[in-house]
Amino acid sequence: MPEVQVFTGTSAMMFSLACYALIAVLGIIVVVYLSSRGSKKNTTMLDELVLDERQQNNDGYTSVVDKSKFLGAIGVCTTDLRPAGTISIDGEPLDVVADGNFVKQGERVKVINVDGSRVLVRQI
């Protein structure tokens, strides 16, 4: 018994493209409908997904520990700085980055810049 093919060649490709276009149009309609639906505050669905509360430092939220107290301090390298490593200032370990050159363990360094959590040191 011979097989019956409804779509062949170019007509099959056109049918596939038409199906994809129909799915895309329906998807756009659904997104527009969902984003235009308002709630009690007359906001869109996308606005409800966005966090609009801010964490304030005075509420106890901090993303970076303030290390500006180390500016100008002298420390000793507890690891090699290649260029990043650890130093000790008054017995307190501190992750730092060396300014330019590698510094060997046991050498003395001075903190020359503090920018957020990045502490820059120079060998003395």
Backbone bond lengths (Angstrom), bond angles and torsions (degrees), N, CA, C in turn:
res aa  C-N    CA-C-N  psi(-1)  N-CA   C-N-CA  omega(-1)  CA-C   N-CA-C  phi
1 M - - - 1.441 - - 1.531 108.02 -
2 P 1.294 119.38 128.46 1.466 121.99 -178.23 1.535 110.92 -73.71
3 E 1.360 114.90 146.01 1.458 120.24 177.96 1.521 110.03 -81.77
4 V 1.316 115.09 143.92 1.453 120.34 178.39 1.521 107.77 -102.82
5 Q 1.301 117.37 121.82 1.458 122.10 178.00 1.523 108.06 -107.15
6 V 1.335 114.46 119.85 1.455 119.24 -177.21 1.522 110.29 -75.27
7 F 1.346 115.97 -47.27 1.455 120.67 -179.08 1.517 109.14 -118.68
8 T 1.301 116.87 131.78 1.460 120.74 177.52 1.517 109.11 -136.72
9 G 1.323 115.50 147.81 1.452 121.78 173.24 1.511 113.84 58.55
10 T 1.325 116.19 -121.64 1.453 123.20 -175.36 1.515 112.01 -65.68
11 S 1.302 117.83 -36.61 1.463 119.61 -178.67 1.530 111.18 -67.94
12 A 1.322 118.62 -32.74 1.465 121.78 176.81 1.524 110.23 -67.47
13 M 1.324 116.98 -39.91 1.449 120.74 178.84 1.528 110.29 -67.22
14 M 1.302 118.18 -40.99 1.461 121.59 178.87 1.530 110.72 -65.03
15 F 1.329 116.99 -38.70 1.455 120.76 178.22 1.533 110.18 -64.30
16 S 1.337 117.40 -42.23 1.466 121.57 178.68 1.522 110.57 -62.77
17 L 1.329 117.27 -44.21 1.457 120.74 179.18 1.528 111.36 -63.44
18 A 1.327 116.32 -39.19 1.467 120.17 178.75 1.526 110.41 -64.67
19 C 1.320 117.54 -39.87 1.475 121.09 177.65 1.522 110.77 -64.15
20 Y 1.332 117.17 -44.31 1.463 120.52 178.56 1.527 111.40 -62.79
21 A 1.317 116.89 -41.59 1.461 120.77 179.15 1.527 110.57 -63.73
22 L 1.339 117.21 -41.68 1.461 121.17 179.06 1.534 110.61 -63.50
23 I 1.324 117.72 -42.20 1.464 121.60 178.52 1.527 110.37 -64.39
24 A 1.336 117.60 -41.12 1.459 121.32 178.98 1.524 111.08 -63.95
25 V 1.330 117.54 -43.85 1.471 121.22 179.57 1.522 110.27 -63.96
26 L 1.328 117.84 -43.34 1.462 120.58 178.35 1.528 110.87 -64.05
27 G 1.325 117.71 -38.31 1.458 120.99 177.42 1.515 111.66 -63.44
28 I 1.316 117.54 -42.18 1.466 121.43 178.28 1.517 110.54 -63.93
29 I 1.316 117.17 -41.48 1.469 120.61 179.03 1.527 110.35 -62.43
30 V 1.322 118.15 -42.70 1.461 121.74 179.71 1.535 110.40 -63.93
31 V 1.336 118.11 -44.38 1.463 121.27 179.99 1.519 110.86 -63.67
32 V 1.322 117.37 -43.65 1.465 120.43 179.16 1.520 110.28 -63.67
33 Y 1.328 117.00 -41.67 1.468 120.03 179.82 1.527 110.55 -63.88
34 L 1.330 117.32 -47.18 1.464 120.29 -177.95 1.525 112.23 -66.68
35 S 1.332 117.44 -35.10 1.458 118.90 -178.76 1.524 112.46 -78.55
36 S 1.318 117.59 -19.59 1.463 119.20 -179.50 1.526 112.46 -93.98
37 R 1.326 117.13 -9.49 1.467 119.48 177.14 1.501 109.98 -67.20
38 G 1.297 118.01 127.49 1.463 121.37 -178.91 1.515 110.88 -98.46
39 S 1.328 115.92 152.57 1.453 120.77 173.29 1.517 108.07 -103.64
40 K 1.328 117.39 -162.10 1.464 121.27 -178.95 1.525 111.51 -59.48
41 K 1.328 116.93 -34.69 1.460 120.34 -178.16 1.529 111.54 -87.59
42 N 1.324 117.61 5.16 1.456 123.27 -178.41 1.534 111.19 59.16
43 T 1.328 115.69 44.59 1.455 120.81 176.74 1.516 108.66 -110.61
44 T 1.295 115.81 159.35 1.459 119.91 178.90 1.519 109.86 -83.61
45 M 1.302 115.42 166.16 1.461 120.51 -179.24 1.532 110.59 -61.88
46 L 1.320 116.62 -35.95 1.457 119.57 -178.89 1.523 111.07 -67.85
47 D 1.332 118.24 -33.35 1.462 120.92 177.26 1.522 111.19 -66.83
48 E 1.324 117.58 -30.57 1.456 120.73 179.57 1.522 111.80 -71.29
49 L 1.330 117.12 -19.49 1.462 120.94 -179.62 1.521 112.43 -86.27
50 V 1.325 117.98 -13.36 1.458 122.22 -176.18 1.522 109.93 -93.79
51 L 1.333 115.89 130.47 1.451 121.39 176.42 1.518 108.60 -78.05
52 D 1.333 116.55 120.89 1.461 119.13 -178.47 1.524 112.32 -112.49
53 E 1.322 118.09 8.21 1.456 120.93 175.30 1.522 108.66 -87.02
54 R 1.314 116.25 144.08 1.453 121.65 179.70 1.526 109.54 -110.91
55 Q 1.322 116.02 141.47 1.456 120.76 175.80 1.522 107.54 -92.06
56 Q 1.316 116.63 121.72 1.452 122.32 -175.46 1.526 110.43 -100.97
57 N 1.332 116.36 146.35 1.463 121.06 177.76 1.518 111.68 -62.38
58 N 1.338 117.55 -36.86 1.464 119.18 -178.68 1.530 112.43 -70.75
59 D 1.341 117.44 -12.20 1.462 121.21 174.13 1.523 111.70 -89.76
60 G 1.331 116.65 -1.52 1.454 120.40 178.34 1.512 114.18 100.69
61 Y 1.332 117.44 3.58 1.458 120.50 179.90 1.525 109.17 -94.50
62 T 1.327 116.53 120.14 1.459 120.79 175.32 1.516 108.34 -134.94
63 S 1.317 115.88 138.13 1.463 119.78 178.78 1.519 111.28 -93.81
64 V 1.329 116.68 -23.47 1.457 121.24 -178.20 1.525 108.50 -135.17
65 V 1.323 115.59 133.94 1.459 120.36 176.05 1.528 107.92 -73.92
66 D 1.325 117.42 132.76 1.463 122.26 -178.44 1.527 109.50 -70.66
67 K 1.330 115.67 115.83 1.461 120.87 -178.69 1.525 111.66 -111.02
68 S 1.323 116.97 14.90 1.463 120.12 -177.59 1.527 112.33 -66.59
69 K 1.329 117.58 -16.92 1.465 120.06 178.99 1.528 111.78 -67.31
70 F 1.330 116.81 -17.17 1.466 120.83 -179.48 1.527 112.84 -87.28
71 L 1.325 118.68 -6.51 1.459 121.65 -178.08 1.529 110.31 -60.16
72 G 1.320 115.75 123.50 1.462 121.75 -179.25 1.524 113.94 88.18
73 A 1.315 118.49 -5.32 1.468 121.65 -177.98 1.524 110.65 -76.21
74 I 1.321 115.37 154.51 1.463 123.01 177.71 1.527 107.89 -106.44
75 G 1.337 116.15 134.14 1.457 120.99 179.13 1.511 111.63 -137.37
76 V 1.331 115.29 174.27 1.461 122.68 179.44 1.527 107.96 -117.82
77 C 1.328 116.25 135.67 1.462 121.45 -179.56 1.527 109.89 -69.69
78 T 1.317 116.38 124.57 1.466 120.16 174.81 1.519 111.12 -94.19
79 T 1.331 116.42 -16.03 1.468 122.55 172.80 1.522 107.09 -135.18
80 D 1.332 116.29 165.31 1.460 119.56 172.37 1.528 108.23 -66.10
81 L 1.326 116.47 140.57 1.465 120.96 175.32 1.523 107.18 -99.35
82 R 1.339 116.54 109.74 1.468 121.84 -175.27 1.507 111.77 -129.64
83 P 1.224 127.32 62.53 1.447 128.37 -17.00 1.521 112.60 -83.20
84 A 1.339 118.15 -7.76 1.471 119.69 179.52 1.519 110.07 -96.56
85 G 1.324 115.25 151.89 1.453 120.89 178.57 1.512 110.32 179.43
86 T 1.327 115.74 -161.00 1.462 121.27 -176.61 1.519 110.01 -122.52
87 I 1.341 114.86 138.83 1.451 120.89 172.95 1.525 108.36 -122.74
88 S 1.306 115.51 169.54 1.457 120.79 177.39 1.523 108.18 -124.12
89 I 1.344 115.23 125.87 1.460 121.27 176.34 1.521 106.78 -119.92
90 D 1.321 117.00 114.43 1.468 123.04 -177.64 1.526 111.61 52.51
91 G 1.328 116.39 40.75 1.450 122.02 177.70 1.521 114.69 81.06
92 E 1.328 117.83 -0.46 1.473 121.46 -179.34 1.532 109.22 -101.81
93 P 1.341 117.71 121.36 1.466 119.62 179.63 1.529 110.81 -71.65
94 L 1.335 115.29 147.14 1.452 121.22 -177.03 1.520 108.88 -146.79
95 D 1.336 117.11 126.91 1.462 121.51 176.20 1.519 108.57 -80.02
96 V 1.335 115.83 128.13 1.464 121.11 -174.07 1.525 110.66 -136.33
97 V 1.342 114.10 171.55 1.457 122.53 173.75 1.524 107.12 -126.63
98 A 1.332 116.36 132.95 1.463 120.63 -179.96 1.525 109.52 -79.52
99 D 1.326 115.09 147.78 1.461 122.59 178.26 1.523 108.98 -85.26
100 G 1.312 116.97 92.89 1.461 121.16 175.09 1.511 114.65 90.57
101 N 1.324 118.05 -83.93 1.467 122.16 -170.70 1.521 112.74 -83.41
102 F 1.343 114.25 157.60 1.455 119.91 172.06 1.531 108.54 -72.21
103 V 1.329 116.65 146.45 1.461 121.61 179.55 1.521 107.45 -125.28
104 K 1.335 116.24 132.95 1.461 120.50 -177.76 1.521 111.29 -81.25
105 Q 1.322 114.64 157.54 1.454 122.34 177.22 1.531 109.97 -59.11
106 G 1.342 117.28 137.99 1.452 122.17 179.18 1.520 113.93 93.89
107 E 1.340 118.19 -14.01 1.466 121.72 179.61 1.527 109.84 -76.20
108 R 1.331 115.82 155.80 1.470 121.40 178.13 1.520 109.56 -93.02
109 V 1.332 115.15 140.61 1.469 121.08 179.76 1.519 109.36 -135.42
110 K 1.325 115.19 158.58 1.456 121.80 177.91 1.524 108.97 -120.33
111 V 1.343 117.17 136.49 1.464 121.95 178.06 1.527 107.43 -76.43
112 I 1.353 116.21 120.04 1.462 120.04 -176.63 1.521 113.26 -108.64
113 N 1.332 117.62 -16.52 1.460 120.00 -179.64 1.520 109.77 -157.76
114 V 1.330 116.28 141.00 1.461 122.38 174.72 1.520 107.21 -129.40
115 D 1.319 116.05 120.63 1.464 121.34 -179.99 1.514 108.27 -131.73
116 G 1.333 117.48 96.07 1.457 121.69 -176.30 1.516 109.68 67.35
117 S 1.337 116.02 -118.56 1.461 119.17 179.14 1.529 111.60 -96.83
118 R 1.327 117.83 -0.73 1.466 121.90 -179.61 1.527 109.31 -91.80
119 V 1.338 115.41 121.36 1.456 121.89 179.84 1.525 107.48 -114.99
120 L 1.340 115.90 121.57 1.460 121.59 -176.83 1.531 109.14 -104.12
121 V 1.350 116.13 131.67 1.468 120.61 -178.60 1.520 110.24 -125.51
122 R 1.348 115.16 158.81 1.449 122.10 176.75 1.527 108.40 -131.08
123 Q 1.321 116.07 139.31 1.469 120.69 179.56 1.532 109.45 -68.07
124 I 1.352 115.61 138.71 1.460 119.64 177.66 1.516 110.61 -116.44
